[in-house]
Amino acid sequence: MEVIMKERNRQPKIPGGRVFLFIVATILFINISVIIINRLAPLAAGFASLILVLLVMVIAYRVMTGRVTEYYYILTDSGLLFHRAMGIREIKLMEIPYDRITDIRPAGDIEPPIKVYYFLCDKNDSGKRVLTFRDGDKVLGVAFAPGREFLDALLERTAGS
């Protein structure tokens, strides 16, 4: 399988001031929560501490998956690949042969009965497209945000199919 073009979709940069404020707010939330927990009865404090630890884990997970995740769109000689990368680990999510692709439209044209997979970091991206394809007897969709050059190359490869 020969790779023709590879494009990375990543989160937009966040201003340093917002990141600093988020960190300070999280630390204040944890400290105030600990102060309140220390005033509770031992059994209630234990449960509240457990809930606080779980809440901090959920916040850390959401921040890590939301800010570190990148998607790769890869054009090969046989089809379109979607990969997700977190750190140095890259996972193949989906492969769509060119002959199964039926349509590529702007994202505002999503038809409700279609199941849509989202392979983009910023769901409000203005360059978002929806690619529809056949998988057996089902029609599925993929929302992604290709660059102009990548989209032109993809349209060129799917025009003959």
N, C-alpha and C positions, 0 to 999 in steps of 0.2 A: 504494500500500500504506500503510494508516494504522496507526500504532503505537498500540496500546491500553495496554500496560504494558511497562515495561522494568525488569529487576532485575539487580543486579551480584552476582556470587559471587567473593569474594576470599579470600586466605589469612588465617588468624587472625594477629593481631599476635604477634610474638615479643618476649619480654622483652629489654631492652637489655643486661642482664648476659650472656645467652646469646650475643647477637650479638658483644659485646666478646670473650668467651672464644673464639668461633669464629675471629675475626680474629687474635687473639694465637696460637692454636694453628696456624693456617695459616702465619703468618709464621715461627713457630719451626720448623715442618716444612720450609719452603723453606730457611731458613738452615742447619739441620742437614744437609739434603740437599746443599746447595752445599759445605759443609765436607767431607762424605764424598766428593763428586765430585772435589774438588780433590786428593785423595790418590790418585786412580786414574791409570792410564797415559793418555796423551793421547787415544788412539783410544777407549778405554772411557769416558773422561770426556766426550768429544763425544757418544757415544750416550746416556750417562746424562743429560747436559744436555738433549738433545732429548726424552727421555722425561719429564724433569721439566717442561719447558715444555708438552708436550702434556697432562700431568696437571693442571697449573695451569689450562690452558685448559678442560679438562673440568670441573673444580671450579667455575670462574667461570661456565661455561655452565649447569651444574645449579643454581647459586645464583640466577642471573638468571632462568631459565625457571621455577624453582620458586617464587620469591618475587615476581616482577613480573607474572606471568601472572594475568589475571582473565578470567572468563567472564561474558557477558551473555546473559540469557534474555529474549527479546522476544516478546510476544504481539502479533500483527497481526490485521487483519480476515480474513486468509486462512490463517494458520497460525502455527506456533511457529518462531522463529529462534534459532539458537545462534551467538554470536560469541565470538571470543577476542581479548583486547586485551593487548598488551605495550607498555607506555609509551603513546604516543599513537596507535599503529597498531592498528586494529581489523579483524579478518579474519572474514568470514562462513564458518562451518564447515558448517552444515547448516540446511535448511529442511524442516519437516514440515507438510504441510497437515492440517487438523483431521480430514478424512474418512479419512485413513490411520492415525490413532492408534487402537489397539485396546484399550490398557489402561494404567493408571498405578497402580503398586503401591509399597509400601515396599521398600527395596533388599534386604532379606533374602530376597526371593522371586525372585531371578534364576534363570532356568531355564538349565541348562548349554548346550544346543545353540544358544542365541541369541548372535549376535555383539553385544557391548555396547560402545558408545562412551562414554567418560567425559568429561563436561563439568563437572567440579567441581574446586575447588582442594584441598579436604580430603577425602580418600577415607574418613576415619573420621567424617564428619559424620553426626549422628544423624537429621537431617531428609532424608537421601538418599532419592530415589525412582528407580524404573526405569520409563521410558515405553517401551512396545512399540508398534511400528508396522510396516505392510506397505510393502515397497519391491518392487513387481513380485510375484514369487512367493516372495520371502524375507521372513522376519520378523526385524527388527532391534530392538535395545534401546538406550536412551540413559539413562545414570546422571547425574542432576543433583540439585541441592539447592535447590529453590525455597522461598521464604518462604510463609507461610500464605496471605496475600492473593493472591499470584501463583498458588499451587496452586488456590485456590478459583476464581479467574477462569478458569484453564485447564480445570478440571473442568466448569465451567459451559458453556464453549464446546464441549467434546468430548462432552457428554451427549447432544446432539441428533444426533451423527454416528454 
